[in-house]
Amino acid sequence: MTGLAGVGALVRLALRRDRVLLPSWIAVLALVAISSAAATGDLYPTAASVVRAVGAVNDTPAMVALYGRVPDVGSLGALAMLKPLATGALAVAVLAIVLVVRHTRAEEDAGRLELVQAGAVGRFAPLTAALVVVVGANAVLGAVTAVGLGAVGLPVAGSVAVALAWFAVALVFAAVAGVTAQLVTGARAATGLAVALLGAAFGVRAVGDTAAPWLSWASPLAWAQQVRPYAGDRWWVGGLAVLTAAVVSTAAYALVARRDLGGGLLPDRAGPARAGRDLRSTTGLAWRLHRGPLLAWAAGFAAYGLVVGGVAADVGGMLTSDQARQLFAELGGQGELTDTVLAAMLGILGVVASVYGVQATLRAAAEENTGRAALLLSAPVGRLRWAAGHLAAACAGVVVVLVSAGLAAGAVHAVRTGDAGQVGRVVLGAVVQAPAGWVLAGIVLAVYGAAPRLAAAGWGAVVVFVLLGELGPLLGLPGWLSDLSPYAHVPHLPGGQFSAWPVAALAAVAAVAAFGGLLALRGRDLG
């Protein structure tokens, strides 16, 4: 039997498990890119308006740090793809990390990989299958995106270059995740290490784009921009990514051959001899489990908040037409242009915060899958108290990350405007996003309580609600359909009119869903 025996079967199994996750990600990323391309042509109908908008972007350090530079001042396609290219590169990197860890280290943690490899499955087959799934998913994403961009009138060559840019980033970070899965013990640690490296790559790119252009080449995220879609189409950058991915993947395979199943090449840190006071209750245990990821998320939100606060007052220079201002109004926000921009950006942060809520709530499912929940519940600990601890940590975490972003954005915006009162306005605009995240957490708990094997469908709910609530106005969806999304009922602040009723209604929906999930959990067998 060779080390690659069973790859085909594992690929089919992975595709079956990800039959909701992969189409959802592909649909969202492709639709965002295509809708951005279609809208940009309407927003900047003349060459002069494109030049003014590109100049405003490239002259705003916060925008350059966040998304990079537009490489061609006269290219409508390059302007249209500025934000989708940067955010899409981050998204495909995260997806690649999730897929590789999910089908390698997570299977190992759950004990399923040991059973699988007891059959005719080679040592290198799980990692190979995960990489094949990443390559296939991003190839489909690239094809769909390129066809869609071409259909809305952008040049075919540049559209293919966009697909190549995303594909290159996904390849590199899939290989990185393959390495981190061998270095540390546990799927969460492997994911955390890979995401930390992704964050470092983002920081290097931001510094390079704003201060030292040569430094950007050290970041795989910057390679997506260096492909320069619609601005020269540098195809050879894709070869650089393939070469890097090949080298890193080779290292991952070498590490697979060196370590024992269930172990990690980096030793775990020894814990204290006695448990602290915070581990003497289910709530304290939940806080300890969620503390590390929450602090990392809060730091990331604060960093993004600094950018939001710095860029809000400058976005007016980029909106060179009434259509552009109307677009931001549809994304969220009324009143002054700066308030409209802040409300739209805080709405995006609200969506990302709900992703944290889903991830944190799914920790209960992970604890059950690994058998730790059964051990814990064999003690005098009730199921409802245990699950409620994870839910409380998830809902509180949503508020924490949003407050972090709101404080950072509000402080910077207050300094730039000379008005200290802006801090409270921006923080309120961030905090009102929380109930939508609670709804997602409640839905995930309800599904987990009733059918734990379907708990991951919570990610599909995020995608559907984003499409309905955030992109619904841009896609021209009927109002009743958009209203099914909790994001459609979040007050648009600052600038809009605050009403407690939508917030209370969302909180009530979240409570009902969570209560149903707890009841369902109490009535079923674990495992």
VEXDREN-2710 file (C-alpha; in Angstrom, 1 decimal):
% VEXDREN-2710
k/r/px/py/pz
1/MET/0.0/0.0/0.0
2/THR/1.4/3.4/-1.0
3/GLY/1.2/6.5/1.2
4/LEU/-1.4/8.0/-1.1
5/ALA/-3.8/5.1/-1.1
6/GLY/-7.4/6.1/-0.5
7/VAL/-7.1/9.7/-1.6
8/GLY/-10.1/9.4/-4.0
9/ALA/-12.4/8.0/-1.3
10/LEU/-11.4/10.7/1.2
11/VAL/-11.9/13.5/-1.4
12/ARG/-15.5/12.1/-2.1
13/LEU/-16.1/12.0/1.7
14/ALA/-14.9/15.6/2.2
15/LEU/-17.0/16.9/-0.7
16/ARG/-20.0/15.2/0.8
17/ARG/-19.4/16.7/4.2
18/ASP/-18.8/20.1/2.7
19/ARG/-21.8/20.0/0.3
20/VAL/-23.3/23.1/2.0
21/LEU/-20.2/24.9/3.1
22/LEU/-18.4/25.0/-0.3
23/PRO/-21.3/26.1/-2.5
24/SER/-22.2/28.8/0.1
25/TRP/-18.7/30.3/0.1
26/ILE/-18.4/30.1/-3.7
27/ALA/-21.8/31.8/-4.2
28/VAL/-21.1/34.6/-1.8
29/LEU/-17.6/35.4/-3.0
30/ALA/-18.6/35.3/-6.7
31/LEU/-21.7/37.4/-6.1
32/VAL/-19.8/40.0/-4.2
33/ALA/-17.2/40.4/-6.9
34/ILE/-19.7/40.4/-9.8
35/SER/-22.1/42.8/-8.1
36/SER/-19.2/45.1/-7.3
37/ALA/-18.2/45.1/-10.9
38/ALA/-21.7/45.8/-12.1
39/ALA/-22.3/48.6/-9.6
40/THR/-19.0/50.4/-10.2
41/GLY/-19.7/51.0/-13.8
42/ASP/-22.9/52.8/-12.8
43/LEU/-21.2/54.7/-10.0
44/TYR/-18.4/56.0/-12.1
45/PRO/-19.8/56.4/-15.6
46/THR/-17.0/58.6/-17.0
47/ALA/-13.2/58.3/-17.3
48/ALA/-12.8/61.5/-15.3
49/SER/-14.9/60.1/-12.4
50/VAL/-12.8/56.9/-12.3
51/VAL/-9.6/59.0/-12.2
52/ARG/-10.9/61.1/-9.3
53/ALA/-12.1/58.0/-7.3
54/VAL/-8.8/56.2/-7.8
55/GLY/-6.9/59.3/-6.8
56/ALA/-9.0/59.6/-3.6
57/VAL/-8.3/55.9/-2.7
58/ASN/-4.6/56.0/-3.3
59/ASP/-4.2/59.3/-1.4
60/THR/-6.0/57.8/1.7
61/PRO/-3.5/55.9/3.8
62/ALA/-6.2/54.0/5.7
63/MET/-7.8/52.8/2.5
64/VAL/-4.4/51.7/1.1
65/ALA/-3.5/49.9/4.3
66/LEU/-6.9/48.1/4.3
67/TYR/-7.2/47.2/0.6
68/GLY/-4.0/48.2/-1.2
69/ARG/-3.5/50.6/-4.1
70/VAL/-5.4/50.8/-7.4
71/PRO/-2.5/50.1/-9.8
72/ASP/-4.0/51.9/-12.8
73/VAL/-5.6/55.3/-12.3
74/GLY/-7.7/54.9/-15.5
75/SER/-8.9/51.3/-15.1
76/LEU/-12.5/50.8/-14.1
77/GLY/-11.9/47.1/-13.6
78/ALA/-9.0/47.7/-11.2
79/LEU/-11.1/50.2/-9.2
80/ALA/-14.1/47.8/-9.1
81/MET/-12.0/44.9/-7.9
82/LEU/-10.0/46.8/-5.3
83/LYS/-12.2/45.8/-2.3
84/PRO/-13.4/42.4/-3.6
85/LEU/-9.9/41.3/-4.5
86/ALA/-8.5/42.2/-1.0
87/THR/-11.4/40.8/1.0
88/GLY/-11.7/37.8/-1.3
89/ALA/-8.1/37.0/-0.8
90/LEU/-8.6/37.0/3.0
91/ALA/-11.8/34.9/2.6
92/VAL/-10.2/32.2/0.4
93/ALA/-7.2/32.0/2.8
94/VAL/-9.5/31.4/5.7
95/LEU/-11.5/28.9/3.8
96/ALA/-8.3/27.0/2.8
97/ILE/-7.2/26.9/6.4
98/VAL/-10.6/25.7/7.6
99/LEU/-10.8/23.0/5.0
100/VAL/-7.3/21.6/5.5
101/VAL/-7.6/21.6/9.3
102/ARG/-11.1/20.2/9.2
103/HIS/-10.2/17.2/7.1
104/THR/-6.8/16.5/8.8
105/ARG/-6.3/17.6/12.4
106/ALA/-10.0/17.8/13.4
107/GLU/-10.5/14.2/12.2
108/GLU/-7.5/13.2/14.2
109/ASP/-8.9/14.9/17.3
110/ALA/-12.2/13.1/17.0
111/GLY/-10.6/9.7/16.6
112/ARG/-12.0/9.1/13.2
113/LEU/-8.7/9.4/11.3
114/GLU/-7.3/6.5/13.3
115/LEU/-10.2/4.3/12.3
116/VAL/-9.9/5.4/8.7
117/GLN/-6.2/4.7/8.5
118/ALA/-6.7/1.3/10.0
119/GLY/-8.1/0.4/6.5
120/ALA/-6.5/0.8/3.1
121/VAL/-5.6/4.4/3.5
122/GLY/-2.1/5.7/3.3
123/ARG/-0.3/8.0/5.7
124/PHE/-0.3/11.0/3.4
125/ALA/-3.8/10.5/2.0
126/PRO/-5.8/12.8/4.4
127/LEU/-3.5/15.8/3.8
128/THR/-3.5/15.1/0.1
129/ALA/-7.3/14.8/0.0
130/ALA/-7.7/18.1/1.9
131/LEU/-5.4/19.9/-0.6
132/VAL/-7.2/18.5/-3.5
133/VAL/-10.5/19.8/-2.1
134/VAL/-9.0/23.3/-1.7
135/VAL/-7.7/23.3/-5.2
136/GLY/-11.0/22.0/-6.7
137/ALA/-13.1/24.5/-4.7
138/ASN/-11.0/27.5/-5.7
139/ALA/-10.9/26.3/-9.3
140/VAL/-14.7/26.3/-9.4
141/LEU/-14.8/29.7/-7.6
142/GLY/-12.4/31.1/-10.1
143/ALA/-14.3/29.8/-13.1
144/VAL/-17.6/31.1/-11.8
145/THR/-16.2/34.5/-10.9
146/ALA/-14.3/35.0/-14.2
147/VAL/-17.4/34.1/-16.2
148/GLY/-19.5/36.5/-14.1
149/LEU/-17.1/39.3/-14.4
150/GLY/-16.9/38.9/-18.1
151/ALA/-20.7/38.8/-18.4
152/VAL/-21.0/42.3/-16.8
153/GLY/-18.6/43.7/-19.3
154/LEU/-15.1/43.5/-17.8
155/PRO/-12.2/42.3/-20.0
156/VAL/-11.9/38.5/-20.1
157/ALA/-8.1/38.5/-19.4
158/GLY/-8.5/40.6/-16.3
159/SER/-11.4/38.5/-15.1
160/VAL/-9.2/35.4/-15.3
161/ALA/-6.5/37.3/-13.5
162/VAL/-8.9/37.9/-10.6
163/ALA/-9.5/34.1/-10.4
164/LEU/-5.7/33.5/-10.5
165/ALA/-5.1/36.0/-7.7
166/TRP/-7.6/34.2/-5.4
167/PHE/-6.4/30.8/-6.4
168/ALA/-2.7/31.7/-5.6
169/VAL/-3.5/32.9/-2.1
170/ALA/-5.7/29.8/-1.4
171/LEU/-2.9/27.5/-2.5
172/VAL/-0.3/29.1/-0.2
173/PHE/-2.4/29.1/2.9
174/ALA/-3.7/25.6/2.4
175/ALA/-0.1/24.5/2.5
176/VAL/0.5/26.7/5.6
177/ALA/-2.4/25.0/7.3
178/GLY/-1.0/21.6/6.4
179/VAL/2.2/22.6/8.3
180/THR/0.5/24.0/11.3
181/ALA/-1.7/20.9/11.6
182/GLN/1.5/18.9/12.2
183/LEU/3.2/21.3/14.5
184/VAL/0.6/21.7/17.3
185/THR/-1.8/19.4/19.1
186/GLY/-5.5/20.1/18.4
187/ALA/-7.5/21.5/15.5
188/ARG/-8.1/24.8/17.4
189/ALA/-4.4/25.4/17.9
190/ALA/-3.6/24.5/14.3
191/THR/-6.3/26.9/13.0
192/GLY/-5.2/29.6/15.4
193/LEU/-1.6/29.4/14.4
194/ALA/-2.5/29.5/10.7
195/VAL/-4.8/32.4/11.2
196/ALA/-2.1/34.2/13.2
197/LEU/0.3/33.8/10.2
198/LEU/-2.5/35.1/7.9
199/GLY/-2.8/38.1/10.2
200/ALA/1.0/38.7/10.0
201/ALA/0.8/38.5/6.2
202/PHE/-1.9/41.1/6.3
203/GLY/0.2/43.4/8.5
204/VAL/3.2/43.0/6.2
205/ARG/1.1/43.8/3.2
206/ALA/-0.4/46.9/4.9
207/VAL/3.0/48.3/5.9
208/GLY/4.4/47.5/2.5
209/ASP/1.6/49.2/0.6
210/THR/1.7/52.3/2.7
211/ALA/5.4/52.7/3.4
212/ALA/7.8/50.2/1.8
213/PRO/6.5/48.7/-1.5
214/TRP/9.3/46.1/-1.6
215/LEU/8.0/44.7/1.7
216/SER/4.7/43.7/0.1
217/TRP/6.4/41.0/-1.8
218/ALA/7.0/39.2/1.5
219/SER/3.3/38.7/2.0
220/PRO/1.3/36.1/0.0
221/LEU/-1.8/38.3/0.4
222/ALA/0.0/41.0/-1.6
223/TRP/0.6/38.6/-4.4
224/ALA/-3.1/38.8/-5.2
225/GLN/-2.7/42.5/-5.9
226/GLN/0.6/42.0/-7.7
227/VAL/-1.2/39.9/-10.3
228/ARG/-2.7/43.4/-11.2
229/PRO/-6.0/42.3/-12.8
230/TYR/-7.2/44.8/-15.4
231/ALA/-3.9/46.7/-15.0
232/GLY/-1.3/44.7/-16.9
233/ASP/-2.3/41.1/-15.8
234/ARG/1.0/39.7/-14.3
235/TRP/0.5/36.0/-14.9
236/TRP/3.9/35.1/-13.6
237/VAL/3.0/36.0/-10.0
238/GLY/0.7/32.9/-10.0
239/GLY/3.8/30.8/-10.7
240/LEU/5.5/32.3/-7.6
241/ALA/2.5/31.2/-5.5
242/VAL/2.5/27.7/-6.9
243/LEU/6.3/27.4/-6.2
244/THR/5.8/28.6/-2.6
245/ALA/2.9/26.3/-2.0
246/ALA/4.9/23.4/-3.4
247/VAL/7.8/24.1/-1.0
248/VAL/5.5/24.5/2.0
249/SER/3.4/21.4/1.1
250/THR/6.6/19.4/0.8
251/ALA/7.5/20.5/4.4
252/ALA/4.0/19.5/5.6
253/TYR/4.4/16.0/4.1
254/ALA/7.9/15.6/5.7
255/LEU/6.3/16.6/9.1
256/VAL/3.5/14.0/8.6
257/ALA/6.1/11.3/8.2
258/ARG/7.9/12.4/11.5
259/ARG/5.1/12.6/14.0
260/ASP/2.8/10.2/15.8
261/LEU/-0.9/10.1/15.3
262/GLY/-2.6/12.5/17.8
263/GLY/0.6/14.3/18.7
264/GLY/2.3/17.5/17.6
265/LEU/5.9/18.3/16.9
266/LEU/5.8/21.3/19.2
267/PRO/5.4/20.2/22.9
268/ASP/2.3/21.4/24.8
269/ARG/2.7/23.8/27.6
270/ALA/2.3/22.1/31.0
271/GLY/-0.8/23.3/32.9
272/PRO/-1.0/24.1/36.7
273/ALA/-1.1/21.3/39.2
274/ARG/-4.5/22.5/40.5
275/ALA/-7.4/24.1/38.7
276/GLY/-8.1/27.7/39.3
277/ARG/-11.3/29.1/40.7
278/ASP/-12.6/29.9/37.2
279/LEU/-12.6/26.2/36.3
280/ARG/-15.0/25.2/39.2
281/SER/-18.1/26.0/37.2
282/THR/-19.4/25.4/33.7
283/THR/-19.5/29.1/33.0
284/GLY/-15.9/29.5/34.2
285/LEU/-14.8/26.6/32.0
286/ALA/-16.6/28.0/29.0
287/TRP/-14.9/31.4/29.6
288/ARG/-11.5/29.7/29.8
289/LEU/-12.2/27.8/26.5
290/HIS/-13.3/30.9/24.7
291/ARG/-10.9/33.4/26.2
292/GLY/-8.0/33.0/23.8
293/PRO/-10.0/33.2/20.5
294/LEU/-12.1/36.0/21.9
295/LEU/-9.1/38.1/22.7
296/ALA/-7.7/37.5/19.2
297/TRP/-11.0/38.5/17.6
298/ALA/-11.2/41.6/19.8
299/ALA/-7.7/42.7/18.8
300/GLY/-8.6/42.2/15.1
301/PHE/-11.8/44.1/15.5
302/ALA/-10.0/47.0/17.3
303/ALA/-7.4/47.1/14.5
304/TYR/-10.2/47.3/11.9
305/GLY/-12.0/49.9/13.9
306/LEU/-8.9/52.1/13.8
307/VAL/-9.0/51.9/10.0
308/VAL/-12.8/52.6/9.9
309/GLY/-12.4/55.7/12.2
310/GLY/-9.5/56.9/10.1
311/VAL/-11.1/56.5/6.7
312/ALA/-14.7/57.5/7.4
313/ALA/-14.2/61.3/6.9
314/ASP/-12.1/60.7/3.7
315/VAL/-14.5/58.5/1.8
316/GLY/-16.5/61.5/0.5
317/GLY/-13.7/62.1/-1.9
318/MET/-14.2/58.7/-3.4
319/LEU/-17.9/59.1/-3.9
320/THR/-17.9/61.3/-7.0
321/SER/-21.5/60.8/-8.1
322/ASP/-25.0/60.7/-6.6
323/GLN/-25.2/57.0/-7.5
324/ALA/-22.2/56.3/-5.3
325/ARG/-23.8/58.1/-2.3
326/GLN/-27.0/56.2/-2.9
327/LEU/-25.1/52.9/-2.8
328/PHE/-23.7/53.6/0.6
329/ALA/-27.2/54.6/1.8
330/GLU/-28.5/51.2/0.6
331/LEU/-25.7/49.4/2.4
332/GLY/-26.8/51.1/5.6
333/GLY/-27.1/54.6/6.9
334/GLN/-28.9/57.9/6.5
335/GLY/-28.0/61.5/7.2
336/GLU/-24.6/63.0/6.7
337/LEU/-22.2/61.2/4.3
338/THR/-19.7/60.4/7.0
339/ASP/-22.4/58.9/9.2
340/THR/-23.6/56.9/6.2
341/VAL/-20.1/55.5/5.6
342/LEU/-19.7/54.6/9.3
343/ALA/-23.1/52.9/9.4
344/ALA/-22.2/50.8/6.4
345/MET/-18.8/49.8/7.7
346/LEU/-20.2/49.0/11.1
347/GLY/-22.8/46.8/9.4
348/ILE/-20.1/44.8/7.8
349/LEU/-18.4/44.4/11.2
350/GLY/-21.8/43.2/12.5
351/VAL/-21.8/40.4/10.0
352/VAL/-18.3/39.4/10.9
353/ALA/-19.2/39.5/14.6
354/SER/-22.0/37.0/14.0
355/VAL/-19.4/34.7/12.4
356/TYR/-17.7/34.7/15.8
357/GLY/-21.0/34.0/17.5
358/VAL/-21.5/30.9/15.2
359/GLN/-18.0/29.7/15.7
360/ALA/-18.1/30.1/19.5
361/THR/-21.5/28.3/19.8
362/LEU/-20.2/25.4/17.7
363/ARG/-17.6/24.8/20.3
364/ALA/-20.2/22.9/22.2
365/ALA/-20.6/20.5/19.2
366/ALA/-16.8/20.2/19.1
367/GLU/-16.6/19.3/22.8
368/GLU/-19.2/16.6/22.2
369/ASN/-17.5/15.2/19.1
370/THR/-14.2/14.8/20.9
371/GLY/-15.8/13.1/23.9
372/ARG/-14.9/15.8/26.4
373/ALA/-18.5/16.7/26.9
374/ALA/-19.4/13.2/27.9
375/LEU/-16.6/13.1/30.5
376/LEU/-17.7/16.5/31.9
377/LEU/-21.3/15.5/32.1
378/SER/-20.5/12.3/33.9
379/ALA/-20.0/14.6/36.9
380/PRO/-22.9/16.3/38.6
381/VAL/-23.2/18.9/35.8
382/GLY/-26.4/19.5/33.9
383/ARG/-26.6/19.6/30.1
384/LEU/-28.5/22.8/30.1
385/ARG/-26.0/24.6/32.3
386/TRP/-23.1/23.3/30.2
387/ALA/-24.6/24.3/26.9
388/ALA/-25.9/27.6/28.3
389/GLY/-22.3/28.4/29.3
390/HIS/-21.1/28.1/25.8
391/LEU/-24.0/30.2/24.5
392/ALA/-23.4/32.9/27.1
393/ALA/-19.8/33.1/26.1
394/ALA/-20.7/33.3/22.4
395/CYS/-23.3/36.1/22.9
396/ALA/-21.0/38.0/25.3
397/GLY/-18.2/37.6/22.9
398/VAL/-20.2/39.2/20.1
399/VAL/-20.7/42.3/22.2
400/VAL/-17.1/42.4/23.3
401/VAL/-15.7/42.3/19.7
402/LEU/-18.2/45.0/18.6
403/VAL/-17.4/47.2/21.5
404/SER/-13.7/46.9/20.7
405/ALA/-14.3/48.0/17.2
406/GLY/-16.7/50.8/18.2
407/LEU/-14.3/52.2/20.8
408/ALA/-11.4/52.2/18.4
409/ALA/-13.3/53.6/15.5
410/GLY/-15.0/56.2/17.7
411/ALA/-11.8/57.4/19.3
412/VAL/-10.1/57.9/16.0
413/HIS/-13.1/59.6/14.4
414/ALA/-13.4/61.8/17.5
415/VAL/-9.8/62.9/17.2
416/ARG/-10.2/63.6/13.5
417/THR/-13.4/65.6/13.9
418/GLY/-12.5/67.3/17.3
419/ASP/-15.8/66.1/18.7
420/ALA/-15.5/63.7/21.8
421/GLY/-19.2/62.9/21.5
422/GLN/-18.5/60.9/18.4
423/VAL/-17.2/58.0/20.5
424/GLY/-20.6/57.3/22.1
425/ARG/-22.4/57.5/18.7
426/VAL/-20.0/55.1/17.0
427/VAL/-20.0/52.6/19.9
428/LEU/-23.8/52.6/19.9
429/GLY/-23.7/52.0/16.1
430/ALA/-21.5/49.0/16.8
431/VAL/-23.4/47.5/19.7
432/VAL/-26.8/47.5/18.0
433/GLN/-25.3/45.0/15.6
434/ALA/-25.1/42.4/18.4
435/PRO/-28.7/41.1/18.4
436/ALA/-28.3/39.9/14.8
437/GLY/-25.3/37.8/15.9
438/TRP/-27.3/36.5/18.8
439/VAL/-30.0/35.3/16.4
440/LEU/-27.3/33.3/14.5
441/ALA/-26.0/31.8/17.7
442/GLY/-29.5/30.8/18.8
443/ILE/-30.2/29.2/15.5
444/VAL/-26.9/27.2/15.7
445/LEU/-27.8/26.0/19.2
446/ALA/-31.3/25.0/18.0
447/VAL/-29.9/22.9/15.2
448/TYR/-27.1/21.5/17.3
449/GLY/-29.6/20.5/20.1
450/ALA/-32.0/18.8/17.6
451/ALA/-29.6/17.3/15.1
452/PRO/-25.9/17.7/16.0
453/ARG/-24.7/16.3/12.7
454/LEU/-26.3/19.3/11.0
455/ALA/-24.8/21.9/13.4
456/ALA/-22.4/23.2/10.8
457/ALA/-25.4/24.3/8.7
458/GLY/-25.1/27.5/10.8
459/TRP/-22.5/28.7/8.4
460/GLY/-25.0/28.3/5.6
461/ALA/-27.4/30.5/7.6
462/VAL/-24.8/33.2/7.8
463/VAL/-24.4/33.1/4.0
464/VAL/-28.1/33.2/3.3
465/PHE/-28.8/36.0/5.7
466/VAL/-25.9/38.1/4.3
467/LEU/-27.2/37.6/0.8
468/LEU/-30.8/38.6/1.8
469/GLY/-30.0/41.4/4.2
470/GLU/-26.8/43.0/3.2
471/LEU/-26.8/42.4/-0.6
472/GLY/-30.6/42.3/-1.0
473/PRO/-30.9/46.0/-1.8
474/LEU/-28.0/45.8/-4.3
475/LEU/-29.4/42.7/-6.0
476/GLY/-33.0/44.2/-6.1
477/LEU/-34.6/41.4/-4.1
478/PRO/-38.2/41.8/-2.9
479/GLY/-38.5/43.6/0.5
480/TRP/-40.3/40.7/2.2
481/LEU/-37.4/38.3/1.2
482/SER/-34.8/40.7/2.5
483/ASP/-36.7/41.1/5.8
484/LEU/-36.1/37.4/6.6
485/SER/-32.5/38.3/7.4
486/PRO/-31.8/39.6/11.0
487/TYR/-29.3/42.1/9.4
488/ALA/-32.2/43.8/7.7
489/HIS/-33.7/44.9/11.1
490/VAL/-30.6/46.4/12.7
491/PRO/-30.9/50.1/13.2
492/HIS/-28.5/52.0/10.8
493/LEU/-26.4/54.1/13.3
494/PRO/-24.9/56.6/13.4
495/GLY/-27.1/58.9/11.4
496/GLY/-30.3/56.9/11.4
497/GLN/-33.2/56.8/13.8
498/PHE/-32.7/54.5/16.8
499/SER/-35.7/52.3/17.8
500/ALA/-35.6/49.7/20.6
501/TRP/-38.3/47.5/19.0
502/PRO/-36.1/45.9/16.3
503/VAL/-33.3/45.2/18.8
504/ALA/-35.8/43.7/21.3
505/ALA/-37.4/41.6/18.6
506/LEU/-34.1/40.2/17.4
507/ALA/-33.1/39.4/21.0
508/ALA/-36.5/37.7/21.6
509/VAL/-36.0/35.6/18.4
510/ALA/-32.5/34.6/19.6
511/ALA/-33.9/33.6/23.1
512/VAL/-36.6/31.5/21.6
513/ALA/-34.2/29.7/19.3
514/ALA/-31.7/29.1/22.1
515/PHE/-34.4/27.8/24.4
516/GLY/-35.6/25.4/21.8
517/GLY/-32.1/24.2/21.3
518/LEU/-31.6/23.6/25.0
519/LEU/-34.8/21.6/25.3
520/ALA/-33.9/19.5/22.3
521/LEU/-30.4/18.9/23.8
522/ARG/-31.9/17.7/27.0
523/GLY/-34.1/15.1/25.2
524/ARG/-31.5/13.4/23.1
525/ASP/-28.5/11.1/23.6
526/LEU/-25.0/12.5/23.5
527/GLY/-22.9/11.4/20.5
END
